[in-house]
Amino acid sequence: MAASNLERTFRLVLYDALASEAMGTLTTGVFLAGFMVQLGASNLAIGLLAAVPFSVQFLQLPAVVLVERIRARRAICAWAAAIGRSFLLAAAAAPFLGANVAIAVLVGAVALYQALAAIAGCAWNSWMRDLVPETDFGRFFGRRSTATTALATAVALLGGLLIDGWKRHVPGDPAIAYSALFVASAAFGFCGVWLLSITPEQPMPPVTQRTQVFTLLITPFRDRNFRRLMVFLSSWNFAANLAAPFFAVYMLKTLGYAMTTIIALTMASQLSNIAALGLWGNLIDRFSNKGVLQISAPLFLVCTLGWTFTGLAWLGSATLYLLVVIHVLMGIATAGVALASGNIVMKLSPAGQATAFLAASSVVSATCGAIAPIIGGLCADFFAARELTLAFTWTGGVGTVTVQVLNFHSWTFFFGLACVVGLYSLHRLSFVQEAAGTTDKLLVRDLMLEARRSIQSLSSAAGLLRIVLPQSWLVQPRSGKPPAIGGGIE
């Protein structure tokens, strides 16, 4: 493919990613959890809805057969996406139905949307595997993720302001605001379908011998190294989704934060995600996906464990500051985990057989990802009535002082359990083999050097501060004293 055509193709893929990200931001995560809470959904219903995107991934198996038989990945991707995204309009109608019917319609519409997205995703993964040169995986998908994360941050902020503004001015039925977000998301989604339809398609290699369906689907499981990778990814998805789907629910129902506060925390996570994506992408291309996972995945687990400390009553207002730190670090970690795990699956999928390998990985990982939030929803009420506390008590002449160190209750049980399961998945990662790797010590050293160069590119701390502070605040007087904020009068 000529350089000019390849550049145009990359732009179209990027524009589609932006449209799809805007759609996904308004229909998943905190907005979907908030929608369910406003409709009065139970913990089990919320857990089932969180499991839907993973449960439907088994459809990638028949999608593999569809792609191999029709061999028109663009058409399959565009049509499946168009039909699926039309169900977002059905989800938007949920608030206008009865209470029980509304929850069923929302769950059903989201399930159908996600099911067709799984079919479209199977074709898209194979399409991109052949369209994007392997040497550009890290940089291209890193830049793509940076752009989509930036857009998601802006869209999330606007959506949060709309939700809270609606609650203030129309407090009687806040669920309608979520309905408006779903209508807007459908519009973004259909724009993405159009972009997909005009993106060039790399022809699939001609079939010299027709492979049996069973042989096609079983091949990835016969590859020992790829099988090890699937074990890691499946256990990691179980650990992550045992806790992550309930972060927003926990902040809404247990901590009692407003939607704007939660969106602000999400933005902090997304901004740190943007800042880290370029760094992780460069490190992947220069070293290995496995090396990046061995740094970013433990950081993610530390952040997950950090959520358990938000249940300590003595923290008080400091809980919000702890959440800010957790969200920032989790954004950095998520950038590395998402980018490296996606790239390593593509890299270890043999050329010409990517469809089956990618689908097998998605189905196995998604199965574990679907089980985790259902377990969480089923057990939420059980743990809500139970508490496990670790405390230190000091008895002296002036009285007795007791300080809680850990306090597991309700969702915080799952946050701690998720960290334990995550440690097992890291053990499984050690068995995966990837070419062009390096030692952990060298990777950490290069990470620090790369981070320092990134900071220096902002013209030191002053350059970074100019992004968030007025220029007049950063001008140092000749005496060496910092200027007073607000007029410069000492």
BARO-967305 format. One record per residue (C-alpha): residue in one letter; x, y, z; chain. Coordinates in pm, whole numbers. Example, Ala and Ser with C-alpha at 12.3 -4.5 7.8 and 13.67 -1.06 7.14 Angstrom:
! BARO-967305
LUMMAR   code     east    north       up   unit
LUMMAR      a     1230     -450      780      A
LUMMAR      s     1367     -106      714      A
This chain:
! BARO-967305
LUMMAR   code     east    north       up   unit
LUMMAR      m        0        0        0      A
LUMMAR      a      138      341     -101      A
LUMMAR      a      241      579      177      A
LUMMAR      s      -30      833       89      A
LUMMAR      n     -301      566       84      A
LUMMAR      l     -175      421      411      A
LUMMAR      e     -188      765      573      A
LUMMAR      r     -546      817      454      A
LUMMAR      t     -639      473      585      A
LUMMAR      f     -489      552      925      A
LUMMAR      r     -690      876      938      A
LUMMAR      l    -1015      693      862      A
LUMMAR      v     -940      431     1128      A
LUMMAR      l     -868      712     1373      A
LUMMAR      y    -1189      901     1290      A
LUMMAR      d    -1392      583     1331      A
LUMMAR      a    -1224      525     1668      A
LUMMAR      l    -1319      877     1779      A
LUMMAR      a    -1684      828     1680      A
LUMMAR      s    -1696      488     1848      A
LUMMAR      e    -1528      621     2161      A
LUMMAR      a    -1782      902     2193      A
LUMMAR      m    -2058      644     2156      A
LUMMAR      g    -1901      407     2408      A
LUMMAR      t    -1833      679     2665      A
LUMMAR      l    -2202      771     2684      A
LUMMAR      t    -2330      413     2700      A
LUMMAR      t    -2087      236     2933      A
LUMMAR      g    -1909      288     3262      A
LUMMAR      v    -2040      548     3501      A
LUMMAR      f    -2327      657     3274      A
LUMMAR      l    -2463      306     3230      A
LUMMAR      a    -2426      240     3604      A
LUMMAR      g    -2599      569     3681      A
LUMMAR      f    -2880      484     3439      A
LUMMAR      m    -2936      152     3615      A
LUMMAR      v    -2929      315     3960      A
LUMMAR      q    -3187      576     3852      A
LUMMAR      l    -3414      301     3720      A
LUMMAR      g    -3394      127     4060      A
LUMMAR      a    -3197     -178     3948      A
LUMMAR      s    -3078     -434     4204      A
LUMMAR      n    -2714     -530     4258      A
LUMMAR      l    -2775     -854     4070      A
LUMMAR      a    -2920     -666     3771      A
LUMMAR      i    -2619     -433     3769      A
LUMMAR      g    -2386     -733     3783      A
LUMMAR      l    -2571     -904     3497      A
LUMMAR      l    -2549     -590     3285      A
LUMMAR      a    -2177     -562     3357      A
LUMMAR      a    -2140     -923     3240      A
LUMMAR      v    -2323     -866     2911      A
LUMMAR      p    -2026     -732     2706      A
LUMMAR      f    -1826    -1040     2802      A
LUMMAR      s    -2106    -1295     2778      A
LUMMAR      v    -2175    -1218     2413      A
LUMMAR      q    -1815    -1270     2308      A
LUMMAR      f    -1889    -1636     2234      A
LUMMAR      l    -2048    -1502     1917      A
LUMMAR      q    -1698    -1443     1790      A
LUMMAR      l    -1673    -1817     1723      A
LUMMAR      p    -1951    -1824     1459      A
LUMMAR      a    -1819    -1484     1346      A
LUMMAR      v    -1486    -1651     1266      A
LUMMAR      v    -1666    -1895     1038      A
LUMMAR      l    -1860    -1607      883      A
LUMMAR      v    -1540    -1412      810      A
LUMMAR      e    -1360    -1717      672      A
LUMMAR      r    -1651    -1810      446      A
LUMMAR      i    -1754    -1465      318      A
LUMMAR      r    -1402    -1314      338      A
LUMMAR      a    -1539     -957      331      A
LUMMAR      r    -1440     -818      669      A
LUMMAR      r    -1537     -457      602      A
LUMMAR      a    -1892     -549      500      A
LUMMAR      i    -1940     -779      798      A
LUMMAR      c    -1802     -518     1040      A
LUMMAR      a    -2009     -229      903      A
LUMMAR      w    -2341     -415      880      A
LUMMAR      a    -2311     -576     1224      A
LUMMAR      a    -2217     -243     1381      A
LUMMAR      a    -2506      -59     1211      A
LUMMAR      i    -2770     -309     1323      A
LUMMAR      g    -2630     -329     1675      A
LUMMAR      r    -2611       45     1729      A
LUMMAR      s    -2977       86     1634      A
LUMMAR      f    -3061      -90     1963      A
LUMMAR      l    -2917      208     2152      A
LUMMAR      l    -3234      392     2052      A
LUMMAR      a    -3439      114     2214      A
LUMMAR      a    -3232      152     2533      A
LUMMAR      a    -3304      526     2528      A
LUMMAR      a    -3677      448     2549      A
LUMMAR      a    -3641      260     2882      A
LUMMAR      p    -3737      551     3116      A
LUMMAR      f    -4073      586     2942      A
LUMMAR      l    -4175      228     3032      A
LUMMAR      g    -4280       72     3360      A
LUMMAR      a    -4018       20     3633      A
LUMMAR      n    -3964     -354     3586      A
LUMMAR      v    -4006     -337     3209      A
LUMMAR      a    -3758      -47     3186      A
LUMMAR      i    -3474     -245     3344      A
LUMMAR      a    -3547     -550     3125      A
LUMMAR      v    -3556     -336     2809      A
LUMMAR      l    -3232     -160     2899      A
LUMMAR      v    -3050     -487     2973      A
LUMMAR      g    -3192     -653     2660      A
LUMMAR      a    -3112     -362     2427      A
LUMMAR      v    -2757     -331     2560      A
LUMMAR      a    -2713     -709     2525      A
LUMMAR      l    -2820     -703     2158      A
LUMMAR      y    -2600     -401     2090      A
LUMMAR      q    -2301     -573     2249      A
LUMMAR      a    -2374     -903     2073      A
LUMMAR      l    -2357     -747     1729      A
LUMMAR      a    -2055     -544     1839      A
LUMMAR      a    -1880     -874     1914      A
LUMMAR      i    -1941     -994     1560      A
LUMMAR      a    -1824     -662     1419      A
LUMMAR      g    -1521     -670     1648      A
LUMMAR      c    -1416    -1013     1526      A
LUMMAR      a    -1407     -890     1166      A
LUMMAR      w    -1242     -560     1269      A
LUMMAR      n     -960     -729     1465      A
LUMMAR      s     -865     -949     1173      A
LUMMAR      w     -902     -654      934      A
LUMMAR      m     -667     -434     1139      A
LUMMAR      r     -419     -719     1192      A
LUMMAR      d     -356     -727      818      A
LUMMAR      l     -406     -355      751      A
LUMMAR      v     -161     -208     1005      A
LUMMAR      p      208     -303      961      A
LUMMAR      e      332     -506     1256      A
LUMMAR      t      621     -266     1315      A
LUMMAR      d      372       18     1369      A
LUMMAR      f      140     -159     1616      A
LUMMAR      g      270       17     1926      A
LUMMAR      r      295      368     1783      A
LUMMAR      f      -26      363     1577      A
LUMMAR      f     -251      213     1842      A
LUMMAR      g      -81      424     2107      A
LUMMAR      r     -160      747     1918      A
LUMMAR      r     -508      616     1845      A
LUMMAR      s     -568      546     2213      A
LUMMAR      t     -436      890     2308      A
LUMMAR      a     -681     1064     2076      A
LUMMAR      t     -979      853     2181      A
LUMMAR      t     -901      895     2550      A
LUMMAR      a     -880     1274     2509      A
LUMMAR      l    -1218     1277     2337      A
LUMMAR      a    -1367     1046     2599      A
LUMMAR      t    -1255     1289     2870      A
LUMMAR      a    -1433     1581     2706      A
LUMMAR      v    -1748     1382     2627      A
LUMMAR      a    -1762     1242     2981      A
LUMMAR      l    -1738     1593     3128      A
LUMMAR      l    -2018     1723     2909      A
LUMMAR      g    -2231     1420     2992      A
LUMMAR      g    -2173     1462     3364      A
LUMMAR      l    -2266     1830     3351      A
LUMMAR      l    -2583     1741     3163      A
LUMMAR      i    -2683     1479     3420      A
LUMMAR      d    -2627     1703     3723      A
LUMMAR      g    -2783     2004     3550      A
LUMMAR      w    -3091     1801     3466      A
LUMMAR      k    -3117     1681     3828      A
LUMMAR      r    -3112     2041     3951      A
LUMMAR      h    -3369     2176     3707      A
LUMMAR      v    -3587     1866     3651      A
LUMMAR      p    -3546     1664     3973      A
LUMMAR      g    -3860     1458     3911      A
LUMMAR      d    -3719     1221     3647      A
LUMMAR      p    -3336     1226     3612      A
LUMMAR      a    -3340      903     3406      A
LUMMAR      i    -3456     1100     3100      A
LUMMAR      a    -3116     1275     3091      A
LUMMAR      y    -2952      936     3048      A
LUMMAR      s    -3198      864     2768      A
LUMMAR      a    -3078     1177     2587      A
LUMMAR      l    -2719     1056     2619      A
LUMMAR      f    -2809      725     2456      A
LUMMAR      v    -2973      903     2161      A
LUMMAR      a    -2658     1112     2113      A
LUMMAR      s    -2443      800     2137      A
LUMMAR      a    -2645      633     1859      A
LUMMAR      a    -2579      934     1634      A
LUMMAR      f    -2204      904     1697      A
LUMMAR      g    -2224      531     1633      A
LUMMAR      f    -2389      567     1292      A
LUMMAR      c    -2122      821     1195      A
LUMMAR      g    -1861      556     1279      A
LUMMAR      v    -2040      303     1058      A
LUMMAR      w    -2013      539      762      A
LUMMAR      l    -1640      584      825      A
LUMMAR      l    -1595      207      839      A
LUMMAR      s    -1773      166      507      A
LUMMAR      i    -1521      389      326      A
LUMMAR      t    -1206      255      495      A
LUMMAR      p     -993       45      254      A
LUMMAR      e     -984     -328      312      A
LUMMAR      q     -674     -542      281      A
LUMMAR      p     -782     -850       81      A
LUMMAR      m     -762    -1176      272      A
LUMMAR      p     -520    -1435      128      A
LUMMAR      p     -688    -1670     -122      A
LUMMAR      v     -804    -2001       17      A
LUMMAR      t     -595    -2285     -119      A
LUMMAR      q     -760    -2549       96      A
LUMMAR      r    -1089    -2524      283      A
LUMMAR      t    -1035    -2578      656      A
LUMMAR      q    -1292    -2765      861      A
LUMMAR      v    -1477    -2545     1111      A
LUMMAR      f    -1372    -2755     1411      A
LUMMAR      t    -1007    -2752     1304      A
LUMMAR      l    -1022    -2377     1253      A
LUMMAR      l    -1160    -2314     1602      A
LUMMAR      i     -937    -2565     1784      A
LUMMAR      t     -607    -2450     1628      A
LUMMAR      p     -537    -2166     1879      A
LUMMAR      f     -573    -2409     2170      A
LUMMAR      r     -306    -2635     2021      A
LUMMAR      d      -48    -2356     2029      A
LUMMAR      r      120    -2398     2369      A
LUMMAR      n      245    -2041     2403      A
LUMMAR      f      -84    -1888     2289      A
LUMMAR      r     -266    -2115     2534      A
LUMMAR      r      -52    -1975     2815      A
LUMMAR      l     -139    -1625     2701      A
LUMMAR      m     -510    -1707     2713      A
LUMMAR      v     -474    -1837     3070      A
LUMMAR      f     -313    -1510     3174      A
LUMMAR      l     -571    -1293     2996      A
LUMMAR      s     -868    -1490     3128      A
LUMMAR      s     -750    -1481     3490      A
LUMMAR      w     -665    -1113     3454      A
LUMMAR      n    -1011    -1033     3314      A
LUMMAR      f    -1171    -1219     3603      A
LUMMAR      a     -968    -1022     3857      A
LUMMAR      a    -1029     -684     3693      A
LUMMAR      n    -1403     -736     3642      A
LUMMAR      l    -1461     -866     3989      A
LUMMAR      a    -1408     -508     4105      A
LUMMAR      a    -1400     -253     3821      A
LUMMAR      p    -1770     -265     3717      A
LUMMAR      f    -1871     -164     4068      A
LUMMAR      f    -1636      131     4124      A
LUMMAR      a    -1898      378     3997      A
LUMMAR      v    -2181      205     4184      A
LUMMAR      y    -1972      214     4503      A
LUMMAR      m    -1909      587     4469      A
LUMMAR      l    -2273      661     4387      A
LUMMAR      k    -2445      445     4648      A
LUMMAR      t    -2193      395     4930      A
LUMMAR      l    -1980      710     4924      A
LUMMAR      g    -2271      926     4800      A
LUMMAR      y    -2074     1135     4549      A
LUMMAR      a    -2247     1344     4282      A
LUMMAR      m    -2213     1251     3916      A
LUMMAR      t    -1993     1556     3850      A
LUMMAR      t    -1748     1446     4119      A
LUMMAR      i    -1730     1096     3973      A
LUMMAR      i    -1680     1235     3623      A
LUMMAR      a    -1402     1462     3755      A
LUMMAR      l    -1228     1158     3904      A
LUMMAR      t    -1277      973     3576      A
LUMMAR      m    -1125     1267     3391      A
LUMMAR      a     -820     1256     3619      A
LUMMAR      s     -781      890     3529      A
LUMMAR      q     -826      956     3157      A
LUMMAR      l     -579     1246     3152      A
LUMMAR      s     -313     1033     3319      A
LUMMAR      n     -404      760     3069      A
LUMMAR      i     -337     1000     2781      A
LUMMAR      a       -6     1109     2930      A
LUMMAR      a      110      749     2968      A
LUMMAR      l       -2      602     2635      A
LUMMAR      g      281      747     2428      A
LUMMAR      l      535      629     2681      A
LUMMAR      w      394      276     2693      A
LUMMAR      g      368      262     2312      A
LUMMAR      n      735      355     2269      A
LUMMAR      l      844      103     2529      A
LUMMAR      i      642     -173     2360      A
LUMMAR      d      805     -105     2023      A
LUMMAR      r     1154      -85     2174      A
LUMMAR      f     1124     -374     2419      A
LUMMAR      s      820     -603     2455      A
LUMMAR      n      454     -616     2548      A
LUMMAR      k      527     -864     2826      A
LUMMAR      g      781     -630     2984      A
LUMMAR      v      528     -346     2991      A
LUMMAR      l      265     -578     3141      A
LUMMAR      q      507     -677     3416      A
LUMMAR      i      520     -312     3524      A
LUMMAR      s      169     -180     3453      A
LUMMAR      a      -31     -481     3578      A
LUMMAR      p      113     -477     3935      A
LUMMAR      l       47     -102     3949      A
LUMMAR      f     -317     -169     3856      A
LUMMAR      l     -344     -425     4138      A
LUMMAR      v     -199     -180     4390      A
LUMMAR      c     -466       70     4286      A
LUMMAR      t     -738     -194     4322      A
LUMMAR      l     -616     -271     4672      A
LUMMAR      g     -619      102     4742      A
LUMMAR      w     -997      105     4697      A
LUMMAR      t    -1030     -104     5014      A
LUMMAR      f     -886      185     5218      A
LUMMAR      t    -1166      417     5106      A
LUMMAR      g    -1392      226     5346      A
LUMMAR      l    -1202      357     5651      A
LUMMAR      a    -1432      594     5838      A
LUMMAR      w    -1148      792     6001      A
LUMMAR      l    -1024      915     5661      A
LUMMAR      g    -1321     1152     5636      A
LUMMAR      s    -1273     1416     5369      A
LUMMAR      a     -930     1271     5286      A
LUMMAR      t    -1112      986     5108      A
LUMMAR      l    -1163     1210     4805      A
LUMMAR      y     -789     1287     4786      A
LUMMAR      l     -712      917     4811      A
LUMMAR      l     -954      853     4524      A
LUMMAR      v     -777     1116     4313      A
LUMMAR      v     -442      940     4364      A
LUMMAR      i     -598      600     4288      A
LUMMAR      h     -764      727     3969      A
LUMMAR      v     -446      892     3840      A
LUMMAR      l     -230      585     3901      A
LUMMAR      m     -498      353     3768      A
LUMMAR      g     -517      559     3448      A
LUMMAR      i     -143      515     3397      A
LUMMAR      a     -163      143     3469      A
LUMMAR      t     -469       86     3251      A
LUMMAR      a     -296      250     2955      A
LUMMAR      g      -10        4     2975      A
LUMMAR      v     -224     -305     3041      A
LUMMAR      a     -477     -233     2766      A
LUMMAR      l     -220     -143     2502      A
LUMMAR      a       23     -424     2579      A
LUMMAR      s     -238     -698     2620      A
LUMMAR      g     -407     -605     2292      A
LUMMAR      n      -75     -591     2109      A
LUMMAR      i       61     -917     2245      A
LUMMAR      v     -250    -1106     2129      A
LUMMAR      m     -207     -963     1780      A
LUMMAR      k      166    -1031     1782      A
LUMMAR      l      132    -1396     1885      A
LUMMAR      s     -147    -1459     1632      A
LUMMAR      p        7    -1613     1317      A
LUMMAR      a      -41    -1412      997      A
LUMMAR      g     -324    -1556      791      A
LUMMAR      q     -480    -1722     1098      A
LUMMAR      a     -540    -1409     1305      A
LUMMAR      t     -919    -1432     1293      A
LUMMAR      a     -937    -1765     1477      A
LUMMAR      f     -661    -1680     1728      A
LUMMAR      l     -801    -1338     1816      A
LUMMAR      a    -1153    -1475     1848      A
LUMMAR      a    -1041    -1764     2071      A
LUMMAR      s     -857    -1524     2299      A
LUMMAR      s    -1158    -1292     2318      A
LUMMAR      v    -1404    -1572     2395      A
LUMMAR      v    -1195    -1734     2668      A
LUMMAR      s    -1108    -1403     2834      A
LUMMAR      a    -1464    -1274     2804      A
LUMMAR      t    -1607    -1585     2965      A
LUMMAR      c    -1408    -1520     3281      A
LUMMAR      g    -1485    -1149     3255      A
LUMMAR      a    -1858    -1228     3243      A
LUMMAR      i    -1854    -1460     3544      A
LUMMAR      a    -1679    -1210     3772      A
LUMMAR      p    -1943     -929     3790      A
LUMMAR      i    -2226    -1183     3821      A
LUMMAR      i    -2051    -1329     4124      A
LUMMAR      g    -2011     -975     4254      A
LUMMAR      g    -2379     -893     4206      A
LUMMAR      l    -2494    -1218     4366      A
LUMMAR      c    -2270    -1178     4671      A
LUMMAR      a    -2310     -802     4721      A
LUMMAR      d    -2605     -830     4957      A
LUMMAR      f    -2432    -1109     5151      A
LUMMAR      f    -2121     -901     5216      A
LUMMAR      a    -2325     -586     5280      A
LUMMAR      a    -2437     -737     5612      A
LUMMAR      r    -2086     -846     5712      A
LUMMAR      e    -1769     -668     5810      A
LUMMAR      l    -1404     -763     5863      A
LUMMAR      t    -1184     -513     6043      A
LUMMAR      l     -813     -504     6120      A
LUMMAR      a     -724     -245     6383      A
LUMMAR      f     -442     -147     6618      A
LUMMAR      t     -529      -47     6974      A
LUMMAR      w     -304      156     7206      A
LUMMAR      t     -387      163     7577      A
LUMMAR      g     -207      417     7788      A
LUMMAR      g     -244      652     8080      A
LUMMAR      v     -460      899     7890      A
LUMMAR      g     -702      640     7750      A
LUMMAR      t     -737      393     7466      A
LUMMAR      v     -680      477     7099      A
LUMMAR      t     -793      240     6821      A
LUMMAR      v     -695      295     6460      A
LUMMAR      q     -852       90     6180      A
LUMMAR      v     -599      -32     5925      A
LUMMAR      l     -838     -228     5706      A
LUMMAR      n    -1215     -237     5698      A
LUMMAR      f    -1370     -479     5450      A
LUMMAR      h    -1743     -437     5395      A
LUMMAR      s    -1979     -455     5099      A
LUMMAR      w    -1787     -386     4774      A
LUMMAR      t    -1450     -348     4946      A
LUMMAR      f    -1446     -726     4998      A
LUMMAR      f    -1439     -766     4620      A
LUMMAR      f    -1169     -504     4576      A
LUMMAR      g     -938     -701     4805      A
LUMMAR      l    -1031    -1034     4647      A
LUMMAR      a     -967     -893     4299      A
LUMMAR      c     -613     -801     4402      A
LUMMAR      v     -545    -1157     4521      A
LUMMAR      v     -674    -1312     4195      A
LUMMAR      g     -468    -1057     4001      A
LUMMAR      l     -151    -1181     4170      A
LUMMAR      y     -224    -1528     4033      A
LUMMAR      s     -265    -1388     3681      A
LUMMAR      l       76    -1220     3707      A
LUMMAR      h      222    -1561     3791      A
LUMMAR      r       66    -1700     3472      A
LUMMAR      l      213    -1415     3268      A
LUMMAR      s      564    -1531     3357      A
LUMMAR      f      514    -1845     3143      A
LUMMAR      v      426    -1651     2825      A
LUMMAR      q      710    -1621     2575      A
LUMMAR      e      752    -1316     2353      A
LUMMAR      a     1037    -1228     2121      A
LUMMAR      a     1234     -903     2143      A
LUMMAR      g     1204     -878     2520      A
LUMMAR      t     1441     -742     2781      A
LUMMAR      t     1501     -775     3152      A
LUMMAR      d     1278     -602     3400      A
LUMMAR      k     1566     -393     3540      A
LUMMAR      l     1652     -254     3199      A
LUMMAR      l     1286     -183     3128      A
LUMMAR      v     1238        4     3455      A
LUMMAR      r     1554      206     3393      A
LUMMAR      d     1441      298     3043      A
LUMMAR      l     1094      382     3173      A
LUMMAR      m     1245      632     3413      A
LUMMAR      l     1465      785     3142      A
LUMMAR      e     1171      809     2901      A
LUMMAR      a      955      972     3169      A
LUMMAR      r     1229     1227     3240      A
LUMMAR      r     1257     1311     2869      A
LUMMAR      s      879     1352     2849      A
LUMMAR      i      885     1597     3139      A
LUMMAR      q     1177     1788     2987      A
LUMMAR      s      983     1824     2662      A
LUMMAR      l      737     2039     2858      A
LUMMAR      s     1023     2281     2939      A
LUMMAR      s     1053     2156     3296      A
LUMMAR      a      798     2211     3571      A
LUMMAR      a      726     2565     3457      A
LUMMAR      g      613     2438     3117      A
LUMMAR      l      374     2197     3280      A
LUMMAR      l      237     2460     3518      A
LUMMAR      r      164     2696     3230      A
LUMMAR      i      -94     2449     3113      A
LUMMAR      v     -302     2490     3429      A
LUMMAR      l     -199     2827     3580      A
LUMMAR      p     -213     3182     3443      A
LUMMAR      q      115     3311     3303      A
LUMMAR      s      132     3593     3561      A
LUMMAR      w      143     3343     3844      A
LUMMAR      l      463     3189     3709      A
LUMMAR      v      671     3507     3673      A
LUMMAR      q      931     3516     3947      A
LUMMAR      p     1020     3862     4091      A
LUMMAR      r     1385     3962     4104      A
LUMMAR      s     1394     3922     4478      A
LUMMAR      g     1341     3549     4432      A
LUMMAR      k     1016     3550     4629      A
LUMMAR      p      709     3398     4465      A
LUMMAR      p      445     3652     4365      A
LUMMAR      a      129     3669     4568      A
LUMMAR      i     -172     3512     4401      A
LUMMAR      g     -427     3776     4318      A
LUMMAR      g     -278     4107     4209      A
LUMMAR      g       81     4052     4310      A
LUMMAR      i       50     4260     4631      A
LUMMAR      e      253     4125     4921      A
